[in-house]
Amino acid sequence: MGFSHTQRPLAVVTGASGGIGAAVAGQLARRGVRTVLVARRTERLRELARELAPLAPSVVMSLDLADQDAIEPAMRDLLREHGPVDILIHAAGYGILREFLEQRPEDIHRLMQVHYFAAVQMIHAVLPGMVERRHGHIINIGSIAAKVGPWGHCGYSAAKAALQSLTHTLAAEYGDRGVHFSYVQPGIVNSAFFEGPGYRHLASNLRRHALSCDYVARRIVGLLDRPRLELVVPRHHRVVDWLKLLLPMVVHGTIARRSRPDTSTQQPAPPDWRPSESQVISPALTGSGSSQPKDRIA
Ligand SMILES: NC(=O)c1ccc[n+]([C@@H]2O[C@H](COP(=O)([O-])OP(=O)(O)OC[C@H]3O[C@@H](n4cnc5c(N)ncnc54)[C@H](OP(=O)(O)O)[C@@H]3O)[C@@H](O)[C@H]2O)c1
């Protein structure tokens, strides 16, 4: 599928097959932005592209961001076929909620690849064009986990912290050349994220206080009108920054205590749970309209 309105701005959204990324793609389409929808579940992306077609054209890019070697050629093809990218929103991601010794180094490496190195690779591809045209916006979706280091998130927190540092550094280096950089820190958002390894027992409790994907997506896309380096959603979560400055040890102790699972209610990991096995698309979950993620670590 190709674009027909080449005069429209071009956005690339990773994680567009569900949750925040899909909602972001919807918001962009309302603005008439052409969007490249990136994720692994091609059928989901196609469905979304069909839904958005009355608003704006989009194309599907099937890509596993854990596959380091696949990203550069995919981005090269994209730029050749569709021209320079105006907006890159990196929303793809997943978490693993396990103690450090229950995650293998390669699991942590994979988290770093999807959240951080994939962003590095994609930004490397699109930034030269943005700098040349003195125009562009790169938005990375982070997490409060980067700042507070909660229990069970050794890989996830580090990956998000790296993404935050990358965003800040890029803003320092290229922010005066017409390119905007933003790091978004959402609170708990109602998405399939909590179907991931280790989270299931928390999901219903967390979702009670969760923000909707649409609300978060509106705030993210609003950055295009009023660019800023950091966006915290909801706003009151910024209090964590102040508390960390004033009482760092108290904040650390509180987070460590409160994020530790209640072992009396925690479901044990399935006996064959292997976090770094390849993420498998389960046929049972590939039906349209399913709210479940289609591929999770088996
Ligand atoms: N939900 C929350 O409470 C929350 C809070 C703070 C931050 N965040 C962050 O927000 C972002 C979006 O999460 P979400 O809540 O929207 O979760 P989600 O509904 O599970 O969506 C995750 C998206 O990432 C994609 N993805 C995962 N692994 C991928 C890979 N290897 N290659 C390509 N795409 C991949 C998934 O697509 P495929 O499975 O089709 O590949 C899916 O589109 C993530 O970075 C997450 O860390 C979420």
PDBQT file of the ligand as one rigid body, heavy atoms in Angstrom, charges set to zero:
ROOT
HETATM    1  N1  LIG A 301       0.558   0.895  29.871  1.00  0.00    +0.000 N 
HETATM    2  C1  LIG A 301       1.194   1.582  30.796  1.00  0.00    +0.000 C 
HETATM    3  O1  LIG A 301       0.746   1.702  31.949  1.00  0.00    +0.000 OA
HETATM    4  C2  LIG A 301       2.479   2.292  30.449  1.00  0.00    +0.000 A 
HETATM    5  C3  LIG A 301       2.990   3.174  31.392  1.00  0.00    +0.000 A 
HETATM    6  C4  LIG A 301       4.173   3.853  31.104  1.00  0.00    +0.000 A 
HETATM    7  C5  LIG A 301       4.811   3.637  29.903  1.00  0.00    +0.000 A 
HETATM    8  N2  LIG A 301       4.294   2.773  29.012  1.00  0.00    +0.000 N 
HETATM    9  C6  LIG A 301       5.012   2.593  27.744  1.00  0.00    +0.000 C 
HETATM   10  O2  LIG A 301       4.152   2.947  26.683  1.00  0.00    +0.000 OA
HETATM   11  C7  LIG A 301       4.541   2.242  25.518  1.00  0.00    +0.000 C 
HETATM   12  C8  LIG A 301       3.309   1.591  24.891  1.00  0.00    +0.000 C 
HETATM   13  O3  LIG A 301       2.816   0.609  25.782  1.00  0.00    +0.000 OA
HETATM   14  P1  LIG A 301       1.277   0.213  25.813  1.00  0.00    +0.000 P 
HETATM   15  O4  LIG A 301       0.793   0.515  27.164  1.00  0.00    +0.000 OA
HETATM   16  O5  LIG A 301       0.584   0.794  24.653  1.00  0.00    +0.000 OA
HETATM   17  O6  LIG A 301       1.413  -1.376  25.692  1.00  0.00    +0.000 OA
HETATM   18  P2  LIG A 301       0.764  -2.394  24.636  1.00  0.00    +0.000 P 
HETATM   19  O7  LIG A 301      -0.691  -2.139  24.480  1.00  0.00    +0.000 OA
HETATM   20  O8  LIG A 301       1.213  -3.735  25.092  1.00  0.00    +0.000 OA
HETATM   21  O9  LIG A 301       1.466  -2.030  23.260  1.00  0.00    +0.000 OA
HETATM   22  C9  LIG A 301       2.814  -2.301  23.041  1.00  0.00    +0.000 C 
HETATM   23  C10 LIG A 301       3.132  -2.090  21.587  1.00  0.00    +0.000 C 
HETATM   24  O10 LIG A 301       4.539  -2.327  21.396  1.00  0.00    +0.000 OA
HETATM   25  C11 LIG A 301       4.708  -3.204  20.312  1.00  0.00    +0.000 C 
HETATM   26  N3  LIG A 301       5.896  -4.023  20.479  1.00  0.00    +0.000 N 
HETATM   27  C12 LIG A 301       6.260  -4.756  21.557  1.00  0.00    +0.000 A 
HETATM   28  N4  LIG A 301       7.389  -5.447  21.301  1.00  0.00    +0.000 NA
HETATM   29  C13 LIG A 301       7.738  -5.139  20.021  1.00  0.00    +0.000 A 
HETATM   30  C14 LIG A 301       8.790  -5.549  19.163  1.00  0.00    +0.000 A 
HETATM   31  N5  LIG A 301       9.713  -6.450  19.562  1.00  0.00    +0.000 N 
HETATM   32  N6  LIG A 301       8.846  -5.039  17.904  1.00  0.00    +0.000 NA
HETATM   33  C15 LIG A 301       7.903  -4.167  17.487  1.00  0.00    +0.000 A 
HETATM   34  N7  LIG A 301       6.885  -3.723  18.259  1.00  0.00    +0.000 NA
HETATM   35  C16 LIG A 301       6.804  -4.228  19.492  1.00  0.00    +0.000 A 
HETATM   36  C17 LIG A 301       3.435  -4.075  20.299  1.00  0.00    +0.000 C 
HETATM   37  O11 LIG A 301       3.180  -4.533  18.988  1.00  0.00    +0.000 OA
HETATM   38  P3  LIG A 301       3.372  -6.033  18.486  1.00  0.00    +0.000 P 
HETATM   39  O12 LIG A 301       3.116  -6.918  19.648  1.00  0.00    +0.000 OA
HETATM   40  O13 LIG A 301       2.372  -6.156  17.375  1.00  0.00    +0.000 OA
HETATM   41  O14 LIG A 301       4.768  -6.089  17.980  1.00  0.00    +0.000 OA
HETATM   42  C18 LIG A 301       2.377  -3.047  20.677  1.00  0.00    +0.000 C 
HETATM   43  O15 LIG A 301       1.940  -2.353  19.528  1.00  0.00    +0.000 OA
HETATM   44  C19 LIG A 301       5.611   1.231  25.938  1.00  0.00    +0.000 C 
HETATM   45  O16 LIG A 301       6.872   1.758  25.618  1.00  0.00    +0.000 OA
HETATM   46  C20 LIG A 301       5.447   1.172  27.447  1.00  0.00    +0.000 C 
HETATM   47  O17 LIG A 301       6.672   0.853  28.075  1.00  0.00    +0.000 OA
HETATM   48  C21 LIG A 301       3.139   2.080  29.240  1.00  0.00    +0.000 A 
ENDROOT
TORSDOF 0
